[in-house]
Amino acid sequence: MLLASMQEVEYGYSETPCIQDANVEIQSGEFVAVTGPNGASKSTLLKLLLGLYKPWHGQVFLSATNKEGQKLRVGYVSQQISAFNSGFPSTILEFVQSGRATKGSWFRKMSEEDREQTEKALKQMGMWGLKDRKIGELSGGQKQRICIARALAQEPDLLVLDEPTTGMDQESRKGFYELMNHQVKALGRTVVMVTHGLAEVSPYLDRVIELERKEEGGWRCCTTTSCSGHFVPVG
C-alpha cells in the first residue's frame, strides 16, 4: 500500500529552490533510509512528505488511513530535539505517556494498555530506569531517546526519524537498527530514517533514497526502486 509520495516536487527557501523535480514513493511495511551529504535537503524531504512544508510545485500525498482502513498514525522525531527546553516541567514517564493521547481524548485516563506500551517503549530505548527524572535534567542524547520512545508508544503505522542515532555508540546503533527492523518485519510498520551510517544499517533496509551531487552541481535523488529528481544546495 502506498503511504506517502512526491511527484515532480519543487521547494526551497526564500527564492532559492533546494528540491526540484523530486519523485518519491514510500510503501507500507518498508524500512527506508534517506542518506546523502550535509546540505542535501534530507530533513526538508521528510517535512514535505509529512505535509509540514507545502511544495512550490508538484504533488505530495500522505495516506489518511493505514492498510486496515483506520486513521494513519504517524510518529515523527526531528533532528532538533536535543534543544528541548531545559525548563520543561514534565517527567520522562509523563512525556512518553502523552504519546498515548494521540490514540484518543487528551483528557481520558491512562489504561493498562497505555501504561504497558509506555513502559515497553522506555525499556526499548534504555530509559525506563530514569522514568521519574525531569526532562530538563537530561543530556541531548537522552532527550533524543525519550522522543523516540514517545513515538514508539504511539504504535505508529509510519515512523519518521531524522538522524536518530546521533550520539549513540556502535553497539547502541546496532541495537537501534535491530529494533527498527523488528518494528517493520514483526509489527508491519513503516520506518523512514535519515542516516549517515548507511554501511551499518544497510543489512536491515528494504530501500535507500540517496541524495548525490550531480556532475554539473546540485543534487540528484536515486533509489533501488522509485525515486527521481535532483536537489540543489541552498545559498
N, C-alpha and C positions, 0 to 999 in steps of 0.2 A: 504494500500500500504506500502511495506517495504521501509523505508527511509535510514536506516543505520543498519549495523550488524557487528558482530565479530564472527569468527569461529575458535576455537582452537588457540586463540591468545596467544603468549608469548612475553613479552617485559620487559626490565629492563634498569638499568643504570650501566655503567662500565661492569662488568661481572656478576652482581647480578640481577636475574630476580625479578621483583616486581609484574608481572602479568603472570599467567600460565593457559593454558587450558581454556581460557575465551570464553564464548559464549553468545552473547547479540543480541537482536533484538529491533529496535525502529520502530514502525508503525506510519503511518500518522494519525494525529488527536488525539494523546495521550498527556497526561500530566504525565510525568515520573520523579520521584525523584531518585537520586543516593545518598545513605547515607552510613555511616559507620564511625568508629573511625578515629582519626588522623593517618596518615601514611598508610591508606588503599588504596592508589593509585587512589582515586576518580578523581582527576584532570587529571592524566595520562590516565584514561579510556576515558574521554571526548576527549582528544587530539588524542588518537588513533582512535576514532570514526570519528573525523573530518579530519583525514588524516594528521594531523600536526606532528605525530610521525609515523614512519614506523615499524611495528612489526618485531621481530626477526623471528617468525614463525607464521603460520596461515594466515587467510584471513580477510581483513577489507573491507566492502562495504559501499559506500556513494552514494546514487542515484544522477544521473546527472540532473534529472528532477523531477518536482512535479506531483501531480495526474492529473493536466491538461495538462501535457506534455511540460510545459515550463521549462526553466532553474531553477533549485532549488536555492532558495535564503536562505542563512544561516546567522543568526545573532549570534555572539559569544562574550560573555563578560567573560574575565578571572578573576582569583582571585587576580592578582597583579595590578589591575587597579588603586588602590589608590596611587600607586607610580608614577603616571603620572608626567612628567617633569614640575616642577613649573614655568619654563620659556616658556612654550608652548604659542605661541602668539595669538591663536585663541580665539574668544569669544565663549560662550556656544552655542549661536544660530548658528554660523558658523560651529562649530564642529558637532552639530547634523544634520545640513543641509548636511554635507558631506556624511552622510549615504545614502542620496538620490542619490548620484552619482553612487552607485552600480547598479542602475536601468537603467543606460545609460552612455553617454560620460561624462568624468570628466570635459569637457570644455563647456557643454551645459548650457544654462541659467536655473535658477530655475523657474519651472512652478508654477501655482497657487496650483496645487495638491501637489507639493513638499513643498510649504510653509504651506499648511494646515496640512499635515502629520507631519511636523516638530513641528508645534505648538501643535498639538494633543499629540504627544509623550512627549514633555516637560511638558505639563499640567498633563498628566497621572503620571509623575514622580515628580510632585510638584516643577518643576524647571523653569516654564515659567517666573515667576517674576524676575529671575536672569539672563535672557537670554543675557543681554548685558555685564555681568561680564566676566573677563578673566579667563580661566581655572586655571591658576596658583594661583588665589586667593581663590580657593575652598578648602574645607576640603576633607579628604579621602572619607567620606560617600557621599558628594555631587558629587565628581568625579565618584563614582560608579553609582549614579543615572543618570548622563548625558550620561554615556557609555551605560546604559540600554536604555535610551531614543533614542540614536543613532541607536541601534539595532532595536528598535521598529519602528523607522522612515523608516527603510528599507522594512517594511512589509514582514518579513521573513516567509518562509514556515517552517523552522526549527530554533527554538530559543534555544541556548545552554548557560546556565548560571552557573557559578561556585561560589557558596555561595553568591548569590546576595543580601541577606537580612542582611549581616553582618553590624552591627552598627545601624540597624533600631530598633525602639521600637516596642512593641507588636501590637499597633494599626496600625503602618505603615506596619508591616509584614502582618497582616491580609488583609489590603488593597491591598498589592502587590500580595498576593496569589489569591485574587479575580480578580485582573487584569489579571493574567496569566490564570486563569480559563476561563475568557472571551475570551482571545486570542485563546484558544483551542475550546471551545464549540460554540462560536458565529462566529468566523472567520476561524475555521478549521485549525488552525496552530498546530504545534507540539512543545511542550516545554519539554526540558530535563534540570533538575536543580539539582545541588549538594546542599544538605542541611543537617544541623544537627538538624533542628526543625521539625522532622517527625510528631510528635503529632499534631502540629499546622496545617501543610499543608495537612495531610492525607485525610481530607474530600473532597479535590478537586482532588485527584490523581486518575489516571487510573491504574498505576502500580508503584511498588517500586523495584529498584535494590539495594539490601543491601549487603554490604561487611562485613562479620562477621569473627571473628577469629576462626580458626579450633582448635579442642582439641589438636592436635599434633603440633600446631604452624601454622603460615601463615594465609591466609585469604580464605574464600570461598564466592562465589558470588551467591546470590539467588534472585528470584523474584516470583511474583504470577503467571507468565506465563513462558517466555522462556529466562532463563539465567542460565548458569552453569559455573563451573571453580573454581579455587582457586587463592588467591592473597597472596604473601609472602612479608613481610616487607623488605625494603632496609637496608643494613648495619647490 
